C-alpha cells in the first residue's frame, strides 16, 4: 500500500548529493574543488538541465557542507 493508503498525509521526501574527499586532503585542493563545482553550477545550461530534473543546486562552502553532513 502507498503511504496515503496507510493514513500518512503530507509526506515529503528528498535527497541530496555532494562532493566528498578523503580525510587529509590539503585545504588548497578542497578549496579548488569547491571553486570549480561552483563554476559548473553557475553555468546557465547546466542549471537549466538540473532544474528540468527537479534538482535545486545549492553550492555551499566546504565548511557549510561539513556542518550539514556532520563529522
PDB file of N, CA, C and O in Angstrom:
ATOM      1  N   UNK A   1       0.821  -1.207   0.000  1.00  0.00           N
ATOM      2  CA  UNK A   1       0.000   0.000   0.000  1.00  0.00           C
ATOM      3  C   UNK A   1       0.862   1.266   0.000  1.00  0.00           C
ATOM      4  O   UNK A   1       1.982   1.274   0.511  1.00  0.00           O
ATOM      5  N   UNK A   2       0.325   2.309  -0.571  1.00  0.00           N
ATOM      6  CA  UNK A   2       1.028   3.594  -0.584  1.00  0.00           C
ATOM      7  C   UNK A   2       0.965   4.229   0.796  1.00  0.00           C
ATOM      8  O   UNK A   2       0.220   3.775   1.665  1.00  0.00           O
ATOM      9  N   UNK A   3       1.744   5.274   0.990  1.00  0.00           N
ATOM     10  CA  UNK A   3       1.715   5.982   2.270  1.00  0.00           C
ATOM     11  C   UNK A   3       0.330   6.567   2.534  1.00  0.00           C
ATOM     12  O   UNK A   3      -0.175   6.502   3.654  1.00  0.00           O
ATOM     13  N   UNK A   4      -0.281   7.139   1.497  1.00  0.00           N
ATOM     14  CA  UNK A   4      -1.625   7.711   1.670  1.00  0.00           C
ATOM     15  C   UNK A   4      -2.609   6.621   2.067  1.00  0.00           C
ATOM     16  O   UNK A   4      -3.453   6.835   2.938  1.00  0.00           O
ATOM     17  N   UNK A   5      -2.508   5.457   1.438  1.00  0.00           N
ATOM     18  CA  UNK A   5      -3.396   4.339   1.768  1.00  0.00           C
ATOM     19  C   UNK A   5      -3.192   3.865   3.207  1.00  0.00           C
ATOM     20  O   UNK A   5      -4.088   3.274   3.810  1.00  0.00           O
ATOM     21  N   UNK A   6      -2.010   4.131   3.744  1.00  0.00           N
ATOM     22  CA  UNK A   6      -1.723   3.736   5.126  1.00  0.00           C
ATOM     23  C   UNK A   6      -2.058   4.856   6.120  1.00  0.00           C
ATOM     24  O   UNK A   6      -1.820   4.712   7.320  1.00  0.00           O
ATOM     25  N   UNK A   7      -2.600   5.951   5.628  1.00  0.00           N
ATOM     26  CA  UNK A   7      -3.001   7.041   6.509  1.00  0.00           C
ATOM     27  C   UNK A   7      -1.953   8.107   6.728  1.00  0.00           C
ATOM     28  O   UNK A   7      -2.139   8.984   7.572  1.00  0.00           O
ATOM     29  N   UNK A   8      -0.857   8.059   5.995  1.00  0.00           N
ATOM     30  CA  UNK A   8       0.194   9.071   6.142  1.00  0.00           C
ATOM     31  C   UNK A   8      -0.113  10.219   5.182  1.00  0.00           C
ATOM     32  O   UNK A   8      -0.160  10.029   3.967  1.00  0.00           O
ATOM     33  N   UNK A   9      -0.322  11.410   5.739  1.00  0.00           N
ATOM     34  CA  UNK A   9      -0.649  12.576   4.918  1.00  0.00           C
ATOM     35  C   UNK A   9       0.535  13.538   4.880  1.00  0.00           C
ATOM     36  O   UNK A   9       1.371  13.554   5.784  1.00  0.00           O
ATOM     37  N   UNK A  10       0.587  14.327   3.834  1.00  0.00           N
ATOM     38  CA  UNK A  10       1.586  15.395   3.695  1.00  0.00           C
ATOM     39  C   UNK A  10       3.016  14.906   3.868  1.00  0.00           C
ATOM     40  O   UNK A  10       3.835  15.586   4.485  1.00  0.00           O
ATOM     41  N   UNK A  11       3.317  13.746   3.334  1.00  0.00           N
ATOM     42  CA  UNK A  11       4.675  13.210   3.421  1.00  0.00           C
ATOM     43  C   UNK A  11       5.517  13.792   2.296  1.00  0.00           C
ATOM     44  O   UNK A  11       5.093  13.814   1.141  1.00  0.00           O
ATOM     45  N   UNK A  12       6.691  14.255   2.632  1.00  0.00           N
ATOM     46  CA  UNK A  12       7.628  14.770   1.630  1.00  0.00           C
ATOM     47  C   UNK A  12       8.966  14.072   1.813  1.00  0.00           C
ATOM     48  O   UNK A  12       9.388  13.789   2.934  1.00  0.00           O
ATOM     49  N   UNK A  13       9.612  13.807   0.718  1.00  0.00           N
ATOM     50  CA  UNK A  13      10.904  13.133   0.758  1.00  0.00           C
ATOM     51  C   UNK A  13      11.865  13.864  -0.160  1.00  0.00           C
ATOM     52  O   UNK A  13      11.448  14.495  -1.131  1.00  0.00           O
ATOM     53  N   UNK A  14      13.133  13.782   0.142  1.00  0.00           N
ATOM     54  CA  UNK A  14      14.124  14.422  -0.701  1.00  0.00           C
ATOM     55  C   UNK A  14      15.467  13.714  -0.591  1.00  0.00           C
ATOM     56  O   UNK A  14      15.675  12.873   0.283  1.00  0.00           O
ATOM     57  N   UNK A  15      16.349  14.061  -1.472  1.00  0.00           N
ATOM     58  CA  UNK A  15      17.699  13.520  -1.459  1.00  0.00           C
ATOM     59  C   UNK A  15      18.683  14.668  -1.625  1.00  0.00           C
ATOM     60  O   UNK A  15      18.295  15.790  -1.951  1.00  0.00           O
ATOM     61  N   UNK A  16      19.937  14.382  -1.401  1.00  0.00           N
ATOM     62  CA  UNK A  16      20.968  15.375  -1.627  1.00  0.00           C
ATOM     63  C   UNK A  16      22.216  14.660  -2.128  1.00  0.00           C
ATOM     64  O   UNK A  16      22.361  13.448  -1.963  1.00  0.00           O
ATOM     65  N   UNK A  17      23.100  15.415  -2.732  1.00  0.00           N
ATOM     66  CA  UNK A  17      24.365  14.878  -3.217  1.00  0.00           C
ATOM     67  C   UNK A  17      25.444  15.914  -2.965  1.00  0.00           C
ATOM     68  O   UNK A  17      25.164  17.110  -2.887  1.00  0.00           O
ATOM     69  N   UNK A  18      26.651  15.461  -2.842  1.00  0.00           N
ATOM     70  CA  UNK A  18      27.761  16.374  -2.627  1.00  0.00           C
ATOM     71  C   UNK A  18      29.064  15.742  -3.045  1.00  0.00           C
ATOM     72  O   UNK A  18      29.130  14.543  -3.313  1.00  0.00           O
ATOM     73  N   UNK A  19      30.093  16.546  -3.098  1.00  0.00           N
ATOM     74  CA  UNK A  19      31.438  16.074  -3.426  1.00  0.00           C
ATOM     75  C   UNK A  19      32.185  15.894  -2.114  1.00  0.00           C
ATOM     76  O   UNK A  19      32.290  16.821  -1.311  1.00  0.00           O
ATOM     77  N   UNK A  20      32.696  14.702  -1.912  1.00  0.00           N
ATOM     78  CA  UNK A  20      33.398  14.380  -0.667  1.00  0.00           C
ATOM     79  C   UNK A  20      34.788  13.846  -1.005  1.00  0.00           C
ATOM     80  O   UNK A  20      34.949  13.035  -1.917  1.00  0.00           O
ATOM     81  N   UNK A  21      35.773  14.304  -0.267  1.00  0.00           N
ATOM     82  CA  UNK A  21      37.157  13.852  -0.450  1.00  0.00           C
ATOM     83  C   UNK A  21      37.614  13.131   0.818  1.00  0.00           C
ATOM     84  O   UNK A  21      37.055  13.340   1.895  1.00  0.00           O
ATOM     85  N   UNK A  22      38.617  12.293   0.683  1.00  0.00           N
ATOM     86  CA  UNK A  22      39.129  11.593   1.859  1.00  0.00           C
ATOM     87  C   UNK A  22      39.709  12.563   2.893  1.00  0.00           C
ATOM     88  O   UNK A  22      40.134  13.666   2.548  1.00  0.00           O
ATOM     89  N   UNK A  23      39.722  12.154   4.131  1.00  0.00           N
ATOM     90  CA  UNK A  23      40.340  12.951   5.197  1.00  0.00           C
ATOM     91  C   UNK A  23      41.801  13.200   4.847  1.00  0.00           C
ATOM     92  O   UNK A  23      42.483  12.338   4.293  1.00  0.00           O
ATOM     93  N   UNK A  24      42.261  14.390   5.181  1.00  0.00           N
ATOM     94  CA  UNK A  24      43.671  14.704   4.970  1.00  0.00           C
ATOM     95  C   UNK A  24      43.983  15.358   3.634  1.00  0.00           C
ATOM     96  O   UNK A  24      45.133  15.718   3.381  1.00  0.00           O
ATOM     97  N   UNK A  25      42.976  15.521   2.765  1.00  0.00           N
ATOM     98  CA  UNK A  25      43.233  16.206   1.502  1.00  0.00           C
ATOM     99  C   UNK A  25      43.565  17.664   1.837  1.00  0.00           C
ATOM    100  O   UNK A  25      42.846  18.295   2.612  1.00  0.00           O
ATOM    101  N   UNK A  26      44.639  18.203   1.266  1.00  0.00           N
ATOM    102  CA  UNK A  26      45.032  19.577   1.583  1.00  0.00           C
ATOM    103  C   UNK A  26      43.906  20.582   1.307  1.00  0.00           C
ATOM    104  O   UNK A  26      43.150  20.438   0.346  1.00  0.00           O
ATOM    105  N   UNK A  27      43.812  21.594   2.164  1.00  0.00           N
ATOM    106  CA  UNK A  27      42.778  22.619   2.052  1.00  0.00           C
ATOM    107  C   UNK A  27      42.792  23.290   0.686  1.00  0.00           C
ATOM    108  O   UNK A  27      41.737  23.633   0.154  1.00  0.00           O
ATOM    109  N   UNK A  28      43.961  23.477   0.121  1.00  0.00           N
ATOM    110  CA  UNK A  28      44.063  24.111  -1.187  1.00  0.00           C
ATOM    111  C   UNK A  28      43.314  23.305  -2.255  1.00  0.00           C
ATOM    112  O   UNK A  28      42.673  23.875  -3.138  1.00  0.00           O
ATOM    113  N   UNK A  29      43.402  21.999  -2.163  1.00  0.00           N
ATOM    114  CA  UNK A  29      42.724  21.131  -3.132  1.00  0.00           C
ATOM    115  C   UNK A  29      41.211  21.153  -2.886  1.00  0.00           C
ATOM    116  O   UNK A  29      40.427  21.227  -3.833  1.00  0.00           O
ATOM    117  N   UNK A  30      40.810  21.090  -1.629  1.00  0.00           N
ATOM    118  CA  UNK A  30      39.383  21.152  -1.296  1.00  0.00           C
ATOM    119  C   UNK A  30      38.799  22.478  -1.784  1.00  0.00           C
ATOM    120  O   UNK A  30      37.714  22.502  -2.365  1.00  0.00           O
ATOM    121  N   UNK A  31      39.507  23.571  -1.552  1.00  0.00           N
ATOM    122  CA  UNK A  31      39.037  24.883  -1.988  1.00  0.00           C
ATOM    123  C   UNK A  31      38.933  24.950  -3.512  1.00  0.00           C
ATOM    124  O   UNK A  31      37.991  25.536  -4.044  1.00  0.00           O
ATOM    125  N   UNK A  32      39.886  24.359  -4.206  1.00  0.00           N
ATOM    126  CA  UNK A  32      39.851  24.347  -5.684  1.00  0.00           C
ATOM    127  C   UNK A  32      38.675  23.525  -6.183  1.00  0.00           C
ATOM    128  O   UNK A  32      37.986  23.931  -7.119  1.00  0.00           O
ATOM    129  N   UNK A  33      38.441  22.372  -5.567  1.00  0.00           N
ATOM    130  CA  UNK A  33      37.292  21.546  -5.956  1.00  0.00           C
ATOM    131  C   UNK A  33      35.992  22.318  -5.748  1.00  0.00           C
ATOM    132  O   UNK A  33      35.097  22.275  -6.593  1.00  0.00           O
ATOM    133  N   UNK A  34      35.892  23.016  -4.636  1.00  0.00           N
ATOM    134  CA  UNK A  34      34.705  23.809  -4.339  1.00  0.00           C
ATOM    135  C   UNK A  34      34.524  24.922  -5.368  1.00  0.00           C
ATOM    136  O   UNK A  34      33.415  25.137  -5.857  1.00  0.00           O
ATOM    137  N   UNK A  35      35.586  25.617  -5.696  1.00  0.00           N
ATOM    138  CA  UNK A  35      35.537  26.693  -6.678  1.00  0.00           C
ATOM    139  C   UNK A  35      35.070  26.172  -8.038  1.00  0.00           C
ATOM    140  O   UNK A  35      34.208  26.776  -8.676  1.00  0.00           O
ATOM    141  N   UNK A  36      35.634  25.063  -8.473  1.00  0.00           N
ATOM    142  CA  UNK A  36      35.271  24.503  -9.779  1.00  0.00           C
ATOM    143  C   UNK A  36      33.830  24.000  -9.792  1.00  0.00           C
ATOM    144  O   UNK A  36      33.139  24.135 -10.802  1.00  0.00           O
ATOM    145  N   UNK A  37      33.371  23.423  -8.686  1.00  0.00           N
ATOM    146  CA  UNK A  37      31.977  22.978  -8.596  1.00  0.00           C
ATOM    147  C   UNK A  37      31.041  24.181  -8.673  1.00  0.00           C
ATOM    148  O   UNK A  37      30.018  24.128  -9.356  1.00  0.00           O
ATOM    149  N   UNK A  38      31.383  25.262  -7.979  1.00  0.00           N
ATOM    150  CA  UNK A  38      30.554  26.475  -8.022  1.00  0.00           C
ATOM    151  C   UNK A  38      30.511  27.058  -9.430  1.00  0.00           C
ATOM    152  O   UNK A  38      29.466  27.533  -9.874  1.00  0.00           O
ATOM    153  N   UNK A  39      31.644  27.023 -10.137  1.00  0.00           N
ATOM    154  CA  UNK A  39      31.673  27.499 -11.520  1.00  0.00           C
ATOM    155  C   UNK A  39      30.725  26.669 -12.381  1.00  0.00           C
ATOM    156  O   UNK A  39      29.949  27.211 -13.168  1.00  0.00           O
ATOM    157  N   UNK A  40      30.795  25.367 -12.224  1.00  0.00           N
ATOM    158  CA  UNK A  40      29.934  24.481 -13.008  1.00  0.00           C
ATOM    159  C   UNK A  40      28.467  24.743 -12.706  1.00  0.00           C
ATOM    160  O   UNK A  40      27.646  24.799 -13.621  1.00  0.00           O
ATOM    161  N   UNK A  41      28.129  24.905 -11.428  1.00  0.00           N
ATOM    162  CA  UNK A  41      26.737  25.127 -11.039  1.00  0.00           C
ATOM    163  C   UNK A  41      26.224  26.492 -11.472  1.00  0.00           C
ATOM    164  O   UNK A  41      25.013  26.710 -11.523  1.00  0.00           O
ATOM    165  N   UNK A  42      27.127  27.411 -11.785  1.00  0.00           N
ATOM    166  CA  UNK A  42      26.729  28.739 -12.254  1.00  0.00           C
ATOM    167  C   UNK A  42      26.457  28.751 -13.759  1.00  0.00           C
ATOM    168  O   UNK A  42      25.919  29.726 -14.284  1.00  0.00           O
ATOM    169  N   UNK A  43      26.824  27.681 -14.450  1.00  0.00           N
ATOM    170  CA  UNK A  43      26.619  27.604 -15.897  1.00  0.00           C
ATOM    171  C   UNK A  43      25.120  27.535 -16.197  1.00  0.00           C
ATOM    172  O   UNK A  43      24.444  26.612 -15.744  1.00  0.00           O
ATOM    173  N   UNK A  44      24.592  28.504 -16.959  1.00  0.00           N
ATOM    174  CA  UNK A  44      23.150  28.538 -17.213  1.00  0.00           C
ATOM    175  C   UNK A  44      22.604  27.257 -17.862  1.00  0.00           C
ATOM    176  O   UNK A  44      21.502  26.819 -17.532  1.00  0.00           O
ATOM    177  N   UNK A  45      23.360  26.666 -18.769  1.00  0.00           N
ATOM    178  CA  UNK A  45      22.900  25.437 -19.443  1.00  0.00           C
ATOM    179  C   UNK A  45      22.812  24.277 -18.457  1.00  0.00           C
ATOM    180  O   UNK A  45      21.827  23.538 -18.456  1.00  0.00           O
ATOM    181  N   UNK A  46      23.830  24.113 -17.622  1.00  0.00           N
ATOM    182  CA  UNK A  46      23.801  23.044 -16.627  1.00  0.00           C
ATOM    183  C   UNK A  46      22.676  23.291 -15.630  1.00  0.00           C
ATOM    184  O   UNK A  46      21.941  22.369 -15.275  1.00  0.00           O
ATOM    185  N   UNK A  47      22.543  24.533 -15.181  1.00  0.00           N
ATOM    186  CA  UNK A  47      21.499  24.872 -14.221  1.00  0.00           C
ATOM    187  C   UNK A  47      20.117  24.530 -14.779  1.00  0.00           C
ATOM    188  O   UNK A  47      19.273  23.984 -14.068  1.00  0.00           O
ATOM    189  N   UNK A  48      19.891  24.852 -16.054  1.00  0.00           N
ATOM    190  CA  UNK A  48      18.621  24.552 -16.697  1.00  0.00           C
ATOM    191  C   UNK A  48      18.368  23.048 -16.747  1.00  0.00           C
ATOM    192  O   UNK A  48      17.261  22.595 -16.457  1.00  0.00           O
ATOM    193  N   UNK A  49      19.392  22.272 -17.114  1.00  0.00           N
ATOM    194  CA  UNK A  49      19.247  20.817 -17.184  1.00  0.00           C
ATOM    195  C   UNK A  49      18.942  20.225 -15.810  1.00  0.00           C
ATOM    196  O   UNK A  49      18.116  19.320 -15.688  1.00  0.00           O
ATOM    197  N   UNK A  50      19.599  20.730 -14.794  1.00  0.00           N
ATOM    198  CA  UNK A  50      19.340  20.242 -13.438  1.00  0.00           C
ATOM    199  C   UNK A  50      17.918  20.579 -13.004  1.00  0.00           C
ATOM    200  O   UNK A  50      17.219  19.743 -12.433  1.00  0.00           O
ATOM    201  N   UNK A  51      17.501  21.808 -13.279  1.00  0.00           N
ATOM    202  CA  UNK A  51      16.154  22.230 -12.891  1.00  0.00           C
ATOM    203  C   UNK A  51      15.086  21.412 -13.606  1.00  0.00           C
ATOM    204  O   UNK A  51      14.036  21.128 -13.030  1.00  0.00           O
ATOM    205  N   UNK A  52      15.344  21.031 -14.858  1.00  0.00           N
ATOM    206  CA  UNK A  52      14.398  20.195 -15.605  1.00  0.00           C
ATOM    207  C   UNK A  52      14.222  18.828 -14.949  1.00  0.00           C
ATOM    208  O   UNK A  52      13.207  18.161 -15.148  1.00  0.00           O
ATOM    209  N   UNK A  53      15.211  18.424 -14.172  1.00  0.00           N
ATOM    210  CA  UNK A  53      15.153  17.146 -13.464  1.00  0.00           C
ATOM    211  C   UNK A  53      14.666  17.313 -12.030  1.00  0.00           C
ATOM    212  O   UNK A  53      14.632  16.354 -11.260  1.00  0.00           O
ATOM    213  N   UNK A  54      14.289  18.543 -11.680  1.00  0.00           N
ATOM    214  CA  UNK A  54      13.810  18.800 -10.326  1.00  0.00           C
ATOM    215  C   UNK A  54      14.919  18.970  -9.310  1.00  0.00           C
ATOM    216  O   UNK A  54      14.688  18.852  -8.107  1.00  0.00           O
ATOM    217  N   UNK A  55      16.120  19.248  -9.787  1.00  0.00           N
ATOM    218  CA  UNK A  55      17.276  19.388  -8.905  1.00  0.00           C
ATOM    219  C   UNK A  55      17.530  20.860  -8.613  1.00  0.00           C
ATOM    220  O   UNK A  55      17.623  21.675  -9.531  1.00  0.00           O
ATOM    221  N   UNK A  56      17.641  21.194  -7.343  1.00  0.00           N
ATOM    222  CA  UNK A  56      17.978  22.550  -6.924  1.00  0.00           C
ATOM    223  C   UNK A  56      19.435  22.522  -6.456  1.00  0.00           C
ATOM    224  O   UNK A  56      19.733  22.012  -5.376  1.00  0.00           O
ATOM    225  N   UNK A  57      20.325  23.063  -7.260  1.00  0.00           N
ATOM    226  CA  UNK A  57      21.749  23.068  -6.931  1.00  0.00           C
ATOM    227  C   UNK A  57      22.040  24.228  -5.989  1.00  0.00           C
ATOM    228  O   UNK A  57      21.655  25.366  -6.257  1.00  0.00           O
ATOM    229  N   UNK A  58      22.724  23.934  -4.883  1.00  0.00           N
ATOM    230  CA  UNK A  58      22.956  24.960  -3.874  1.00  0.00           C
ATOM    231  C   UNK A  58      24.387  25.465  -3.842  1.00  0.00           C
ATOM    232  O   UNK A  58      24.594  26.668  -3.679  1.00  0.00           O
ATOM    233  N   UNK A  59      25.359  24.624  -3.984  1.00  0.00           N
ATOM    234  CA  UNK A  59      26.743  25.062  -3.983  1.00  0.00           C
ATOM    235  C   UNK A  59      27.193  25.732  -2.704  1.00  0.00           C
ATOM    236  O   UNK A  59      27.477  26.930  -2.706  1.00  0.00           O
ATOM    237  N   UNK A  60      27.265  24.998  -1.622  1.00  0.00           N
ATOM    238  CA  UNK A  60      27.702  25.551  -0.343  1.00  0.00           C
ATOM    239  C   UNK A  60      29.224  25.568  -0.249  1.00  0.00           C
ATOM    240  O   UNK A  60      29.913  25.028  -1.115  1.00  0.00           O
ATOM    241  N   UNK A  61      29.736  26.185   0.794  1.00  0.00           N
ATOM    242  CA  UNK A  61      31.177  26.159   1.047  1.00  0.00           C
ATOM    243  C   UNK A  61      31.537  24.790   1.636  1.00  0.00           C
ATOM    244  O   UNK A  61      30.654  24.079   2.115  1.00  0.00           O
ATOM    245  N   UNK A  62      32.814  24.413   1.609  1.00  0.00           N
ATOM    246  CA  UNK A  62      33.207  23.156   2.243  1.00  0.00           C
ATOM    247  C   UNK A  62      32.820  23.111   3.726  1.00  0.00           C
ATOM    248  O   UNK A  62      32.421  22.064   4.236  1.00  0.00           O
ATOM    249  N   UNK A  63      32.939  24.244   4.408  1.00  0.00           N
ATOM    250  CA  UNK A  63      32.599  24.279   5.832  1.00  0.00           C
ATOM    251  C   UNK A  63      31.098  24.092   6.059  1.00  0.00           C
ATOM    252  O   UNK A  63      30.690  23.386   6.981  1.00  0.00           O
ATOM    253  N   UNK A  64      30.285  24.720   5.226  1.00  0.00           N
ATOM    254  CA  UNK A  64      28.830  24.559   5.329  1.00  0.00           C
ATOM    255  C   UNK A  64      28.421  23.115   5.050  1.00  0.00           C
ATOM    256  O   UNK A  64      27.566  22.558   5.738  1.00  0.00           O
ATOM    257  N   UNK A  65      29.038  22.519   4.037  1.00  0.00           N
ATOM    258  CA  UNK A  65      28.708  21.134   3.696  1.00  0.00           C
ATOM    259  C   UNK A  65      29.133  20.184   4.815  1.00  0.00           C
ATOM    260  O   UNK A  65      28.411  19.244   5.145  1.00  0.00           O
ATOM    261  N   UNK A  66      30.300  20.433   5.391  1.00  0.00           N
ATOM    262  CA  UNK A  66      30.770  19.607   6.501  1.00  0.00           C
ATOM    263  C   UNK A  66      29.814  19.682   7.676  1.00  0.00           C
ATOM    264  O   UNK A  66      29.527  18.667   8.312  1.00  0.00           O
ATOM    265  N   UNK A  67      29.316  20.884   7.971  1.00  0.00           N
ATOM    266  CA  UNK A  67      28.360  21.054   9.065  1.00  0.00           C
ATOM    267  C   UNK A  67      27.052  20.327   8.748  1.00  0.00           C
ATOM    268  O   UNK A  67      26.435  19.749   9.643  1.00  0.00           O
ATOM    269  N   UNK A  68      26.628  20.352   7.486  1.00  0.00           N
ATOM    270  CA  UNK A  68      25.404  19.678   7.069  1.00  0.00           C
ATOM    271  C   UNK A  68      25.530  18.168   7.212  1.00  0.00           C
ATOM    272  O   UNK A  68      24.635  17.510   7.743  1.00  0.00           O
ATOM    273  N   UNK A  69      26.643  17.627   6.738  1.00  0.00           N
ATOM    274  CA  UNK A  69      26.863  16.174   6.754  1.00  0.00           C
ATOM    275  C   UNK A  69      27.181  15.694   8.163  1.00  0.00           C
ATOM    276  O   UNK A  69      26.751  14.615   8.571  1.00  0.00           O
ATOM    277  N   UNK A  70      27.927  16.489   8.896  1.00  0.00           N
ATOM    278  CA  UNK A  70      28.374  16.077  10.227  1.00  0.00           C
ATOM    279  C   UNK A  70      29.719  15.378  10.141  1.00  0.00           C
ATOM    280  O   UNK A  70      30.189  15.021   9.062  1.00  0.00           O
ATOM    281  N   UNK A  71      30.307  15.199  11.271  1.00  0.00           N
ATOM    282  CA  UNK A  71      31.627  14.551  11.295  1.00  0.00           C
ATOM    283  C   UNK A  71      31.520  13.128  11.729  1.00  0.00           C
ATOM    284  O   UNK A  71      32.530  12.429  11.808  1.00  0.00           O
TER     285      UNK A  71
END
